[in-house]
């Protein structure tokens, strides 16, 4: 029988009534003939409270103890959902990360899943028992609980789906799918029926906060068909046959009608740093980015221009806003070693990206974007491109205008 | 180096400030030269909320899932206290029941500890690491978490103390020791410096709610010296030398000055049932108490009188108030089989008990009690005695008067 993983986030299990609603969703899939494993997050707000307590106890807390405290949230939800399922006559049991076990590396607080032994789960599923799995956690090599970092339950769900060979991994969330862009900015944004793993990875990395980036990577590597859908629909109203509302993240092979551009993403969490008149000599890039890497500053877009006379260069790059001050300090401290004249920066910038696997086979997509932005008087500070995306750095105040312009120019507006 | 177990209940770890106060208590004992294992309960109120959620989800919930949910409370406290200890420079780590492991039987929700492998704990303690252990829980044979039932953290503490060969098990609670009787009823009640295991067992069984009965049994079996003391004292004000305020529960060998009577206990949670004119024939007791046992009614005091003519008998016994209605129903259903004329009952009764190991060697203790109660016009409905206690069943309205009278007659009043 086909297996299905269903994942429910914090808002979907925020109280007992919603947990009972989740049980109805599970029931529907059982009746449709699936063997079901459910992955749950902590009840909305619980994780924040637990994290708050660890911080209140000590600003510098042991990540292993943080994990012991914070992982309890998912443990509670898994037990409650198992009870809710039993209450409507469904055979179910809860599984903690250490019981399966979900083996992780030793990076407590932000661990990566190394291996999941799905044997016991598959056995119980075949016996008709629903597995309710505490998301966000596993067992570290030291025999203690490790959490996967914020949003880690998505990763748990995809990893479980890969381990048990599920036909699909359904991510129930508070939105009903992935949109061509943020509908709060572009009311004409359309929900995508399907999106390729690579595209979703870019969308997730670039600011669409629907799925954790790592879960999309994992889905791509293991080819786990991942379906994003709303948990707030009445389970009874969902059609038995035909595709329910939502977005399927899948291999591009499964996408019949490929669009040139699939979506527009944006991020305001960017800061720009420019080094003026850097000595243009071998090893200068290493002199700039080495110290930044050591200080755990994540550098994103990098643009370097040769100066007119060829003796100095200008270097521009972006970092997350939260790391801006740290980056400035590192650069000031390394001024001698690098040898630049002046450092300039701004946190008042945004990155807007055009994403689509169709770009691979279509020329002129970038040119179209630049033309459209120019026609609205939007100045481009920096550009980076990959095979399936174009990102531009612009003044933050033009974010909405840029997103709307690009959404329209690539024909993504709902008709 | 001598090992010490310190146990802190829910009110002692109710918030972060109190958890930090607990860390100071631990620090004091480390400085006194002990290797320390701490056992913690859930933060006050947390267990009730978790239990409430399981009930809200389903009235009839799976005890294994109840355990998964409810055990999370102690998990949180153990992590937070470990962080608080680290914050003041103390090497510490949290231990969950399944990590040690504390092996229990399979009676989820009210499990008994079968075995604790103290090897890993002893190793870490010797390395100078404080062990912070989640109380109230262990690992059942099915590989899942089992809780020990309400108040189970006391039992965890005593069992850990036995497993690691601790010199003493300190139970920090919201009272500063065991009193000769309830100070709310008798303001002249005195705190006992020492009390024998057997006496404490009677006190605990008979209504003194300081320690869980099972923890006292366990302490007696393994001869774990258990010290009841207050967690609300300022850790800094506790004398380094000399005995701090509290009550040591120990072997009677350790009690030099034995009193005839050590304390007076009472319980209002009693109901009386009397069967009148029961046919006085062999097997009648089995006919009465067999069905009650099958219905899980706990029968306590049993008194049987032969009638004048020897053909019928009157039988009186007590049951917990909560089981009274169930007991009445069982007896009505078994009326034919038992063969009694009428059943009478009352929930308006109380049991008052006089406890002391000194009674073994002193005659006339019971007579003194009966005389004192009679002098106050208190009617005795039933009497049971053991080697070290006398219990009388009286009208509930006389409870305080009886307790005060007995407390005074045995010279327990504070001078």
Interface residues (C-beta under 8 A of the other chain):
Chain A: X16 X19 X20 X50 X53 X54 X56 X57 X58 X60 X61 X62 X64 X65 X66 X67 X68 X69 X71 X72 X73 X75 X76 X78 X79 X80 X82 X83 X84 X86 X87 X93 X94 X96 X98 X99 X143 X144 X145
Chain B: X16 X19 X20 X50 X53 X54 X56 X57 X58 X60 X61 X62 X64 X65 X66 X67 X68 X69 X71 X72 X73 X75 X76 X78 X79 X80 X82 X83 X84 X86 X87 X93 X94 X96 X98 X99 X143 X144 X145
